[in-house]
């Protein structure tokens, strides 16, 4: 069934990890959920910052509840916050 990988991602079948500080988390993850109003420093794919491809105004607050999914069923490789917290879906 084609939707099975997406269901596994939504269900966090591989686990999750909460980032709630300003230290860069270098993990492979499919998507993230913003747990509280958050400002991102970087969002990396393959070790390269791609934040501007996912957030229109870098440096502004992303509101709680937002889900950011890697494009083309890819994987993120890292995230760093200025403030707030996110849950990484591994």
Phi, psi and omega per residue, in radians:
X1 nan 2.250 -3.045
X2 -1.123 -0.497 -3.064
X3 -1.473 -0.131 -3.081
X4 -0.993 -0.792 3.117
X5 -1.049 -0.640 3.141
X6 -1.219 -0.651 3.089
X7 -1.132 -0.694 3.109
X8 -1.114 -0.655 3.107
X9 -1.167 -0.859 -3.135
X10 -1.040 -0.653 -3.124
X11 -1.427 -0.050 -3.097
X12 0.956 0.780 -3.067
X13 -1.048 -0.481 3.133
X14 -1.595 0.004 3.127
X15 1.828 -3.117 -3.132
X16 -2.555 2.937 -3.124
X17 -2.601 2.259 -3.123
X18 -1.664 2.250 3.039
X19 -1.865 2.089 -3.099
X20 -2.417 0.538 3.069
X21 -2.513 -3.014 -3.072
X22 -1.764 0.168 3.079
X23 -1.451 2.334 -3.140
X24 -1.084 2.279 3.039
X25 -1.689 2.017 3.133
X26 -1.842 1.577 -3.137
X27 -2.384 2.736 3.036
X28 -1.551 2.125 -3.128
X29 -2.565 2.637 -3.069
X30 -1.402 -0.721 -3.098
X31 -2.756 3.009 3.084
X32 -2.406 2.692 3.071
X33 -2.078 2.251 3.129
X34 -1.387 2.079 -3.054
X35 -1.512 -0.494 3.076
X36 -2.586 2.910 3.116
X37 -0.900 2.226 -2.948
X38 -2.386 2.499 2.995
X39 -1.978 2.212 -3.120
X40 -1.614 2.483 2.968
X41 -1.573 -0.793 3.118
X42 -2.704 2.735 3.033
X43 -2.448 1.967 -2.954
X44 -1.875 2.556 2.996
X45 -2.230 2.144 -3.109
X46 1.044 0.522 3.126
X47 1.411 0.017 -3.109
X48 -1.916 2.329 -3.138
X49 -1.162 2.143 3.133
X50 -2.139 0.343 -3.056
X51 -0.910 -0.735 -3.088
X52 -1.165 -0.259 3.071
X53 -1.463 -0.218 -3.093
X54 -2.063 -0.350 -3.139
X55 -2.270 2.151 -3.019
X56 -1.162 -0.670 3.134
X57 -2.112 1.641 -3.132
X58 -1.075 2.364 -3.122
X59 1.747 -0.276 3.064
X60 -1.553 2.846 -3.128
X61 -1.301 2.359 2.981
X62 -1.738 2.230 -3.007
X63 -1.302 2.607 3.094
X64 -0.957 2.460 3.121
X65 1.715 -0.254 3.141
X66 -1.185 2.415 3.054
X67 -2.002 2.249 3.115
X68 -2.036 2.104 -3.086
X69 -1.917 2.419 3.081
X70 -1.098 2.475 -3.130
X71 -1.208 2.641 3.056
X72 0.906 0.677 3.127
X73 0.964 0.518 3.107
X74 -1.428 -2.871 -3.127
X75 -2.310 2.498 2.957
X76 -1.436 2.702 3.139
X77 -2.025 -0.160 3.127
X78 -3.083 2.781 3.088
X79 -2.607 2.509 3.052
X80 -2.394 2.414 -3.090
X81 -1.930 2.611 2.935
X82 -1.541 -0.693 3.092
X83 -2.769 2.832 3.096
X84 1.684 -2.834 3.117
X85 -2.686 2.633 3.130
X86 -2.418 2.737 3.011
X87 -1.921 2.141 3.076
X88 -1.507 2.300 3.054
X89 -1.683 1.916 -3.031
X90 -1.369 nan nan
